[in-house]
Structure formats: structure tokens, C-alpha cells
Amino acid sequence: MFIAILKKDYDSYGCIYNSYEQFAKDTFSPDIDILSIIPLKVSGKTYQERKEDLRNKAVEWSNVGGLYCDCSWNEAAIISNFFETSGRRYGLLKEFQENGIC
């Protein structure tokens, strides 16, 4: 599962995708620019690498997603839940709440 922030003409929007097939169908047109792709999965070998990966995703979401994403309430809940759950797991929940990530 990942978030894609897309731009077509002057409209920007974000979507949550469960598969790359649907993403490929939605972005096939040359009129669509991909502003950002944020996987909703924490990656890294060590705890510190995973924590830094999560922090980087949160920064990217606040820089791009928060400004350009016009997502549904359900998608907003999924994104917020991801950052809240993962933030709690990696000790970043307070930081995320202070910065309006979740």
C-alpha cells in the first residue's frame, strides 16, 4: 500500500493504492505528473534505520501530501492511522502529533 501524490494540469490530488496495476492505469496519461510516492511501510535493517525511514516519510508527507493531497476521509484516516501506529512503535508519536502528522 502506498500514497501517490499526482498532478494533472493545475489540480493536485493524492490517492492510496493497493496495487501498482491501478497506479499504472491512473498515471498512464502523459498529462499526469507524479509529485511523490510514499510507501505505507517502514523499511530498514536496524531499529534506527526504520525510525529514520519513518521520520523521512512523515517529513515528505507534511511537505508534499499535506499541501497537495485532496484525499477522502477514509484515505486520511488510513494515513493518520499509519503514522500514529508506527510513530508509537518507534517513539515518534509526540513529534508527529506536535507537527500535525497524525
SULRABEL-V320930 format. One record per residue. N is the residue number from 1. PHI is phi in whole degrees, -180 to 180 (* if undefined). Layout:
n=N phi=PHI
n=N phi=PHI
This chain:
n=1 phi=*
n=2 phi=-150
n=3 phi=-101
n=4 phi=-123
n=5 phi=-101
n=6 phi=-118
n=7 phi=-134
n=8 phi=-128
n=9 phi=57
n=10 phi=-109
n=11 phi=-102
n=12 phi=-115
n=13 phi=-154
n=14 phi=-123
n=15 phi=-141
n=16 phi=-99
n=17 phi=-115
n=18 phi=-97
n=19 phi=-143
n=20 phi=-74
n=21 phi=-64
n=22 phi=-66
n=23 phi=-60
n=24 phi=-63
n=25 phi=-65
n=26 phi=-73
n=27 phi=-108
n=28 phi=-64
n=29 phi=-67
n=30 phi=-71
n=31 phi=-77
n=32 phi=-100
n=33 phi=-102
n=34 phi=-95
n=35 phi=-82
n=36 phi=-164
n=37 phi=-129
n=38 phi=-123
n=39 phi=-67
n=40 phi=-90
n=41 phi=-152
n=42 phi=-87
n=43 phi=-122
n=44 phi=143
n=45 phi=-85
n=46 phi=-107
n=47 phi=-58
n=48 phi=-65
n=49 phi=-66
n=50 phi=-67
n=51 phi=-63
n=52 phi=-68
n=53 phi=-62
n=54 phi=-64
n=55 phi=-62
n=56 phi=-63
n=57 phi=-66
n=58 phi=-66
n=59 phi=-65
n=60 phi=-63
n=61 phi=-63
n=62 phi=-70
n=63 phi=-78
n=64 phi=-106
n=65 phi=-65
n=66 phi=-65
n=67 phi=-86
n=68 phi=-108
n=69 phi=-85
n=70 phi=-113
n=71 phi=-98
n=72 phi=-74
n=73 phi=-62
n=74 phi=-64
n=75 phi=-65
n=76 phi=-62
n=77 phi=-67
n=78 phi=-64
n=79 phi=-65
n=80 phi=-62
n=81 phi=-64
n=82 phi=-59
n=83 phi=-70
n=84 phi=-68
n=85 phi=-64
n=86 phi=-69
n=87 phi=-62
n=88 phi=-65
n=89 phi=-65
n=90 phi=-109
n=91 phi=71
n=92 phi=-114
n=93 phi=-60
n=94 phi=-61
n=95 phi=-61
n=96 phi=-65
n=97 phi=-67
n=98 phi=-65
n=99 phi=-97
n=100 phi=72
n=101 phi=-77
n=102 phi=-140
